């Protein structure tokens, strides 16, 4: 009882403690932006500039002291995000199912659009463009509230996706061929990452579905005077799990989300270099500064966000440190993976882009005006109202999950005696709290810190409450039957 009270108290205090620490996070962001501005040469602090910041050893480029190198920072963050995703799936399955089904719907729409827009011409380019777009749709990017950087990001993205579509061998500038090669190479790598685990995952899914179906059928057959209905109630309560698993498997998710994010970031950086080269009207494509190759990281430190002096760079490479990332790559950095309902937010980049694709009568020929207007329209759509299709998907997901939860509630309410008990109360609490999280997710396009903390608090309380009521329900069932 004391442990249960402590957990309830901790889950109630956690949102406010997290909110109180936000000011320190803001200070860190300000310091980081200041340092990055000095490194890039756009800012100074007294006599500290992009040269003296390295000469006076203000920046430490070695390993993090006092930490076990086996526990890398990225691995710890990945573990935290995985725990958060599990809380989302168990605490509010209708919310996770809404995000997964909606992304699957966008994938289907992208597949149809590729055939309709190509009209038999340049189908591979259209298919590659919309495939990469659907993969990027599952990653967190620059928030639309940062209008300047968001529009710049969108302009580069749309140029890299749709410049190959309007490319012809005789259309003049060489950037069409370069962007076409970059896009096809990225699409090929993303497809290879997707295919590596499809067959084993589908085999595991088939085994799981067969075992789940047989277990539920056998539980119905064994219900009688000498057996409890607890396993059957639990099976009905979590009958939404196969649907969530199926949609996450058929979803367009790669094997390694971290590696996929690096590939897309590198592609965006190279596309931006091609765009800059085209804007300067330079004739020699050899002047393009492509993303530099680097060895894989070995030490527990974040990826370098600067280009050191030659001697320092050589020392870092010899030590096996993190690969060197160009300074201008920060604005194209792909953030964490939010697919499969891992993060509670609306992911509609693919929908917004497909809705604003110009018709064949008005192709993207005028550079860079048409691409900038294209990015402006996509930006407005992402900041506007949520589409009707999103609310339709949300309501369908709520209906699917609530149907199964209510089946478990009805069975628990009528057995072993008619009335509200521990099992039926557990199902009722599950329905109420999970629906509260679903309402919060439906009202906010991208919830802030306070709403996210409330969301996780509801999910944590839900897991604790269900565990306690299930244990109580099992004890009551044994006392009644025996």
C-alpha positions as CSV (number, residue, x, y, z in Angstrom):
1,X,0.0,0.0,0.0
2,X,2.8,2.4,0.9
3,X,4.6,1.7,-2.4
4,X,1.3,2.4,-4.3
5,X,0.8,5.7,-2.5
6,X,4.4,6.7,-3.2
7,X,4.0,6.0,-6.9
8,X,0.8,8.0,-7.1
9,X,2.5,10.9,-5.3
10,X,5.5,10.7,-7.6
11,X,3.3,10.7,-10.7
12,X,1.4,13.7,-9.4
13,X,4.5,15.8,-8.6
14,X,6.5,14.8,-11.7
15,X,4.7,17.1,-14.2
16,X,5.3,20.2,-12.0
17,X,8.9,19.3,-11.3
18,X,9.6,18.9,-15.1
19,X,7.9,22.2,-15.8
20,X,10.0,24.0,-13.1
21,X,13.2,22.8,-14.7
22,X,12.3,24.2,-18.1
23,X,14.1,27.5,-17.4
24,X,17.4,25.7,-17.1
25,X,16.8,24.0,-20.5
26,X,16.1,27.4,-22.0
27,X,19.4,28.7,-20.7
28,X,21.3,25.8,-22.2
29,X,19.6,26.5,-25.5
30,X,20.7,30.1,-25.4
31,X,24.2,29.2,-24.6
32,X,24.3,26.6,-27.3
33,X,23.0,29.0,-29.9
34,X,25.5,31.6,-28.8
35,X,28.4,29.1,-29.2
36,X,27.2,27.9,-32.6
37,X,26.9,31.5,-33.8
38,X,30.5,32.2,-32.7
39,X,31.8,29.0,-34.4
40,X,30.0,29.9,-37.7
41,X,31.4,33.4,-37.6
42,X,28.0,35.2,-37.3
43,X,28.5,36.3,-33.6
44,X,31.2,37.3,-31.1
45,X,31.5,37.6,-27.3
46,X,34.0,40.2,-26.3
47,X,37.3,39.2,-28.0
48,X,36.0,35.6,-28.6
49,X,35.4,34.9,-32.2
50,X,35.5,31.8,-34.5
51,X,39.3,31.8,-34.4
52,X,40.1,32.5,-30.7
53,X,37.4,30.1,-29.5
54,X,39.6,27.2,-30.7
55,X,43.0,28.8,-29.8
56,X,42.0,29.3,-26.2
57,X,40.5,25.9,-25.7
58,X,37.0,27.1,-24.9
59,X,35.6,24.0,-26.7
60,X,36.5,20.6,-25.4
61,X,36.5,18.0,-28.2
62,X,37.5,14.9,-26.2
63,X,35.5,12.2,-24.5
64,X,33.1,12.9,-21.6
65,X,35.0,12.2,-18.4
66,X,33.6,10.0,-15.7
67,X,31.0,8.2,-17.8
68,X,31.1,4.6,-18.8
69,X,31.7,4.6,-22.6
70,X,29.4,1.6,-22.9
71,X,26.4,3.8,-22.0
72,X,26.4,6.4,-24.8
73,X,24.3,9.5,-24.7
74,X,22.3,8.5,-27.8
75,X,21.6,5.1,-26.3
76,X,20.3,6.6,-23.1
77,X,18.1,8.9,-25.0
78,X,16.9,6.0,-27.1
79,X,16.0,4.1,-24.0
80,X,14.1,7.0,-22.6
81,X,12.1,7.5,-25.8
82,X,11.3,3.8,-25.9
83,X,9.9,3.8,-22.4
84,X,7.8,6.9,-23.3
85,X,6.6,5.0,-26.4
86,X,5.6,2.0,-24.3
87,X,3.6,4.3,-22.0
88,X,1.9,5.8,-25.0
89,X,1.0,2.4,-26.4
90,X,-0.3,0.9,-23.1
91,X,-1.8,4.0,-21.5
92,X,-3.6,5.3,-24.6
93,X,-3.7,2.8,-27.4
94,X,-6.3,4.8,-29.3
95,X,-3.9,7.7,-29.6
96,X,-1.0,5.6,-30.8
97,X,-3.4,3.8,-33.2
98,X,-4.6,7.1,-34.6
99,X,-1.1,8.3,-35.4
100,X,-0.2,4.9,-37.0
101,X,-3.4,4.6,-39.1
102,X,-3.2,8.2,-40.3
103,X,0.4,7.7,-41.4
104,X,-0.6,4.5,-43.2
105,X,-3.3,6.5,-44.9
106,X,-0.8,9.1,-46.1
107,X,1.4,6.3,-47.5
108,X,-1.5,4.9,-49.5
109,X,-2.3,8.4,-50.8
110,X,1.4,8.9,-51.8
111,X,1.3,5.6,-53.7
112,X,-1.8,6.6,-55.6
113,X,-0.4,10.1,-56.2
114,X,2.8,8.8,-57.8
115,X,0.8,7.0,-60.5
116,X,-1.6,9.9,-61.1
117,X,0.9,12.7,-61.2
118,X,3.5,10.9,-63.4
119,X,1.0,9.9,-66.1
120,X,3.5,7.3,-67.3
121,X,6.4,9.8,-67.5
122,X,9.1,10.0,-64.9
123,X,7.3,7.5,-62.7
124,X,10.4,6.5,-60.8
125,X,11.2,10.1,-59.9
126,X,7.7,10.7,-58.6
127,X,7.8,7.4,-56.7
128,X,11.1,8.2,-55.2
129,X,10.1,11.7,-54.2
130,X,6.9,10.6,-52.4
131,X,8.6,7.6,-50.9
132,X,11.2,9.8,-49.3
133,X,8.5,12.2,-48.2
134,X,6.5,9.5,-46.5
135,X,9.7,8.3,-44.6
136,X,10.5,11.9,-43.5
137,X,6.9,12.3,-42.3
138,X,7.7,10.0,-39.4
139,X,10.5,12.2,-38.0
140,X,10.3,15.4,-36.0
141,X,11.5,18.5,-37.9
142,X,11.7,22.2,-37.3
143,X,8.6,23.5,-35.7
144,X,6.4,25.7,-38.0
145,X,6.4,28.4,-35.3
146,X,10.0,29.2,-36.3
147,X,8.8,30.6,-39.6
148,X,12.2,31.6,-41.1
149,X,14.0,28.4,-40.6
150,X,10.9,26.3,-41.3
151,X,10.3,27.9,-44.7
152,X,14.0,27.6,-45.5
153,X,13.9,23.9,-44.6
154,X,10.7,23.4,-46.7
155,X,12.2,25.2,-49.7
156,X,15.3,22.9,-49.7
157,X,13.2,19.8,-49.1
158,X,10.8,20.6,-51.9
159,X,13.6,21.5,-54.3
160,X,15.3,18.2,-53.6
161,X,12.1,16.2,-54.0
162,X,10.5,17.8,-57.1
163,X,13.4,19.2,-59.1
164,X,14.1,15.7,-60.4
165,X,10.4,15.4,-61.4
166,X,10.6,18.4,-63.8
167,X,14.1,17.5,-65.0
168,X,14.6,16.8,-68.6
169,X,17.9,16.0,-70.3
170,X,17.6,19.2,-72.4
171,X,16.3,21.6,-69.8
172,X,19.7,23.4,-69.4
173,X,21.0,23.5,-65.8
174,X,22.9,20.5,-64.5
175,X,21.2,20.7,-61.1
176,X,18.3,18.5,-62.3
177,X,20.7,15.6,-62.9
178,X,22.5,16.1,-59.6
179,X,19.3,16.2,-57.6
180,X,17.9,13.2,-59.5
181,X,21.0,11.2,-58.5
182,X,20.8,12.3,-54.9
183,X,17.1,11.4,-54.6
184,X,17.4,8.0,-56.3
185,X,20.4,7.1,-54.1
186,X,18.6,8.1,-50.9
187,X,15.4,6.2,-51.9
188,X,17.4,3.1,-52.7
189,X,19.1,3.2,-49.2
190,X,15.8,3.7,-47.4
191,X,14.2,0.8,-49.2
192,X,17.1,-1.5,-48.4
193,X,16.8,-0.5,-44.7
194,X,13.1,-1.3,-44.9
195,X,13.5,-4.7,-46.6
196,X,16.1,-6.1,-44.2
197,X,13.7,-6.9,-41.5
198,X,10.4,-7.3,-43.4
199,X,10.4,-11.1,-43.7
200,X,11.5,-12.0,-40.1
201,X,9.0,-9.4,-38.8
202,X,6.1,-10.7,-40.8
203,X,7.0,-14.3,-39.7
204,X,7.0,-13.2,-36.1
205,X,3.7,-11.3,-36.6
206,X,2.0,-14.4,-38.2
207,X,3.1,-16.6,-35.2
208,X,1.9,-14.0,-32.7
209,X,-1.5,-13.6,-34.4
210,X,-2.1,-17.4,-34.6
211,X,-1.1,-17.8,-30.9
212,X,-3.3,-14.9,-29.8
213,X,-6.4,-16.1,-31.7
214,X,-6.1,-19.7,-30.4
215,X,-5.6,-18.4,-26.8
216,X,-8.8,-16.3,-26.9
217,X,-10.8,-19.1,-28.5
218,X,-9.6,-21.6,-25.9
219,X,-10.3,-19.2,-23.0
220,X,-13.9,-19.0,-24.3
221,X,-14.1,-22.8,-24.3
222,X,-12.7,-23.2,-20.8
223,X,-15.1,-20.7,-19.1
224,X,-17.3,-22.6,-16.7
225,X,-18.0,-23.3,-13.1
226,X,-14.5,-24.5,-12.3
227,X,-12.4,-21.7,-14.0
228,X,-12.2,-18.0,-13.7
229,X,-12.7,-15.5,-16.5
230,X,-9.7,-13.3,-15.6
231,X,-7.5,-14.4,-18.5
232,X,-10.4,-13.9,-20.9
233,X,-11.1,-10.4,-19.6
234,X,-7.4,-9.5,-19.9
235,X,-7.4,-10.9,-23.5
236,X,-10.4,-8.9,-24.5
237,X,-9.0,-5.8,-22.8
238,X,-5.9,-5.9,-24.9
239,X,-7.5,-7.1,-28.2
240,X,-6.3,-3.8,-29.7
241,X,-2.7,-5.0,-29.6
242,X,-2.8,-7.1,-32.8
243,X,-4.2,-4.1,-34.8
244,X,-1.5,-1.8,-33.5
245,X,1.2,-4.4,-34.3
246,X,-0.2,-4.9,-37.9
247,X,-0.3,-1.2,-38.7
248,X,3.2,-0.6,-37.3
249,X,4.6,-3.5,-39.5
250,X,2.9,-2.4,-42.7
251,X,3.9,1.2,-41.9
252,X,6.8,2.6,-43.9
253,X,9.3,2.3,-41.0
254,X,13.0,1.6,-41.6
255,X,15.1,-0.8,-39.5
256,X,17.4,1.8,-38.0
257,X,15.6,5.1,-37.4
258,X,18.9,6.7,-36.3
259,X,20.7,5.8,-39.5
260,X,17.8,6.9,-41.5
261,X,17.8,10.3,-39.9
262,X,21.5,10.7,-40.7
263,X,20.9,9.7,-44.3
264,X,18.1,12.3,-44.7
265,X,20.1,15.0,-43.0
266,X,23.1,14.4,-45.3
267,X,20.8,14.4,-48.3
268,X,19.2,17.7,-47.3
269,X,22.7,19.2,-46.8
270,X,23.8,18.1,-50.3
271,X,20.6,19.3,-51.9
272,X,21.1,22.7,-50.2
273,X,24.6,22.9,-51.7
274,X,23.2,22.1,-55.1
275,X,20.6,24.8,-54.6
276,X,23.2,27.4,-53.6
277,X,25.4,26.4,-56.6
278,X,22.4,26.9,-58.9
279,X,21.6,30.3,-57.3
280,X,25.1,31.6,-57.9
281,X,25.0,30.5,-61.5
282,X,28.4,28.9,-61.3
283,X,29.4,26.7,-64.2
284,X,31.8,24.2,-62.6
285,X,29.9,21.7,-60.4
286,X,33.2,20.7,-58.8
287,X,32.9,23.7,-56.5
288,X,30.0,22.1,-54.7
289,X,31.0,21.3,-51.1
290,X,29.5,17.9,-50.5
291,X,28.9,16.3,-47.1
292,X,32.4,15.2,-46.0
293,X,32.9,11.5,-45.2
294,X,33.9,10.5,-41.6
295,X,34.5,7.4,-39.6
296,X,31.8,6.0,-37.3
297,X,31.6,7.4,-33.7
298,X,33.2,5.4,-30.9
299,X,33.1,7.7,-27.9
300,X,30.3,8.9,-25.7
301,X,29.9,12.4,-27.0
302,X,27.3,14.1,-29.3
303,X,28.0,14.5,-32.9
304,X,30.4,17.4,-33.6
305,X,28.6,20.5,-34.8
306,X,31.6,22.4,-36.1
307,X,34.6,22.0,-38.5
308,X,37.8,22.2,-36.4
309,X,41.2,23.3,-37.7
310,X,43.0,20.7,-39.8
311,X,45.3,19.5,-36.9
312,X,42.4,19.2,-34.5
313,X,40.3,17.4,-37.1
314,X,43.1,14.9,-37.7
315,X,43.5,14.2,-34.0
316,X,39.7,13.6,-33.6
317,X,39.7,11.2,-36.6
318,X,42.8,9.3,-35.3
319,X,41.1,9.0,-31.9
320,X,38.0,7.5,-33.5
321,X,35.7,10.3,-32.4
322,X,32.3,11.3,-33.8
323,X,32.1,12.2,-37.5
324,X,32.5,15.8,-38.5
325,X,29.3,17.5,-39.4
326,X,29.4,20.7,-41.5
327,X,28.3,23.9,-39.7
328,X,25.4,24.6,-42.0
329,X,24.0,21.1,-41.4
330,X,22.3,22.3,-38.1
331,X,19.3,23.7,-39.9
332,X,18.7,20.4,-41.7
333,X,19.2,18.2,-38.7
334,X,16.5,15.5,-38.5
335,X,15.2,15.0,-35.0
336,X,14.0,11.9,-33.3
337,X,11.7,9.3,-34.8
338,X,8.0,9.9,-33.9
339,X,6.4,7.1,-36.0
340,X,4.3,4.3,-34.7
341,X,2.6,6.6,-32.2
342,X,5.9,7.0,-30.2
343,X,5.3,10.7,-29.8
344,X,2.0,12.4,-29.2
345,X,1.8,14.9,-32.0
346,X,0.3,15.5,-35.4
347,X,2.5,14.3,-38.3
348,X,1.1,15.8,-41.5
349,X,4.0,16.9,-43.5
350,X,3.3,14.4,-46.2
351,X,-0.4,15.3,-46.4
352,X,0.4,19.1,-46.6
353,X,2.9,18.6,-49.4
354,X,0.7,16.3,-51.5
355,X,-2.2,18.8,-51.2
356,X,-0.1,21.6,-52.5
357,X,1.7,19.9,-55.4
358,X,1.2,22.1,-58.4
359,X,-0.8,20.6,-61.3
360,X,0.9,19.6,-64.6
361,X,-0.4,22.9,-66.2
362,X,1.8,24.9,-63.8
363,X,5.1,23.0,-63.3
364,X,7.9,24.1,-61.1
365,X,10.0,25.8,-63.8
366,X,10.7,29.3,-62.4
367,X,13.7,29.0,-60.0
368,X,13.6,29.8,-57.1
369,X,10.3,31.7,-57.1
370,X,8.0,28.7,-57.6
371,X,9.8,26.6,-54.9
372,X,9.6,29.5,-52.4
373,X,5.8,29.9,-53.1
374,X,5.4,26.1,-52.8
375,X,7.1,26.2,-49.4
376,X,5.0,29.1,-48.3
377,X,1.7,27.2,-49.2
378,X,2.9,24.1,-47.3
379,X,3.9,26.2,-44.3
380,X,0.5,27.8,-44.1
381,X,-1.2,24.4,-44.4
382,X,0.9,23.0,-41.6
383,X,0.0,26.0,-39.3
384,X,-3.6,25.9,-40.2
385,X,-6.5,23.8,-39.1
386,X,-6.1,20.0,-38.8
387,X,-7.7,18.2,-41.8
388,X,-11.0,16.4,-41.6
389,X,-9.3,13.1,-42.4
390,X,-7.3,13.3,-39.2
391,X,-10.4,13.7,-37.0
392,X,-12.1,10.8,-38.9
393,X,-9.1,8.6,-38.2
394,X,-9.1,9.6,-34.6
395,X,-12.7,8.7,-34.1
396,X,-12.3,5.4,-35.8
397,X,-9.4,4.5,-33.6
398,X,-11.3,5.5,-30.5
399,X,-14.3,3.3,-31.6
400,X,-12.0,0.3,-32.2
401,X,-10.3,0.4,-28.8
402,X,-13.4,1.3,-26.8
403,X,-15.4,-1.6,-28.4
404,X,-12.8,-4.1,-27.1
405,X,-12.5,-2.4,-23.7
406,X,-16.3,-2.4,-23.3
407,X,-16.4,-6.1,-24.1
408,X,-14.0,-6.7,-21.3
409,X,-16.0,-4.4,-19.0
410,X,-19.3,-6.2,-19.8
411,X,-17.8,-9.6,-19.1
412,X,-16.2,-8.4,-15.8
413,X,-19.4,-6.7,-14.7
414,X,-21.5,-9.8,-15.1
415,X,-19.0,-12.4,-13.6
416,X,-18.7,-13.9,-11.1
417,X,-21.5,-11.8,-9.7
418,X,-23.4,-8.9,-11.3
419,X,-22.1,-5.5,-10.2
420,X,-19.1,-3.2,-10.3
421,X,-16.0,-4.9,-9.0
422,X,-12.3,-4.7,-9.2
423,X,-12.0,-6.1,-12.7
424,X,-14.9,-4.0,-14.1
425,X,-13.6,-0.9,-12.2
426,X,-10.2,-1.5,-13.8
427,X,-11.7,-1.6,-17.3
428,X,-13.7,1.6,-16.5
429,X,-10.6,3.5,-15.3
430,X,-8.7,2.3,-18.4
431,X,-11.5,3.6,-20.7
432,X,-11.7,7.0,-18.9
433,X,-8.0,7.8,-18.5
434,X,-7.0,6.6,-21.9
435,X,-9.8,8.7,-23.5
436,X,-8.5,11.8,-21.6
437,X,-5.1,11.3,-23.2
438,X,-6.8,10.8,-26.5
439,X,-8.7,14.1,-26.1
440,X,-5.5,16.0,-25.3
441,X,-3.8,14.5,-28.3
442,X,-6.7,15.5,-30.5
443,X,-6.8,19.1,-29.3
444,X,-3.1,19.9,-29.7
445,X,-1.1,19.7,-33.0
446,X,2.2,19.4,-31.0
447,X,1.6,19.5,-27.2
448,X,4.0,21.6,-25.2
449,X,5.9,20.6,-22.1
450,X,3.0,20.9,-19.6
451,X,0.6,18.9,-21.7
452,X,3.2,16.2,-22.4
453,X,3.9,15.8,-18.7
454,X,0.2,15.5,-18.0
455,X,-0.1,12.9,-20.8
456,X,2.7,10.8,-19.2
457,X,1.2,11.3,-15.8
458,X,-2.1,9.9,-16.9
459,X,-0.4,7.0,-18.6
460,X,1.7,6.2,-15.5
461,X,-1.3,6.4,-13.2
462,X,-3.3,4.2,-15.6
463,X,-0.6,1.4,-15.5
464,X,-0.4,1.5,-11.7
465,X,-4.2,1.5,-11.3
466,X,-4.7,-1.3,-13.7
467,X,-2.0,-3.4,-12.0
468,X,-3.5,-2.9,-8.6
469,X,-7.1,-3.5,-9.7
470,X,-6.1,-6.6,-11.6
471,X,-4.3,-8.1,-8.6
472,X,-7.4,-7.3,-6.5
473,X,-9.7,-8.7,-9.1
474,X,-7.8,-12.0,-9.2
475,X,-8.0,-12.4,-5.5
476,X,-11.7,-11.7,-5.4
477,X,-12.3,-14.2,-8.2
478,X,-10.4,-16.9,-6.4
479,X,-12.4,-16.3,-3.2
480,X,-15.7,-16.5,-5.1
481,X,-14.9,-19.6,-7.1
482,X,-13.3,-21.5,-4.2
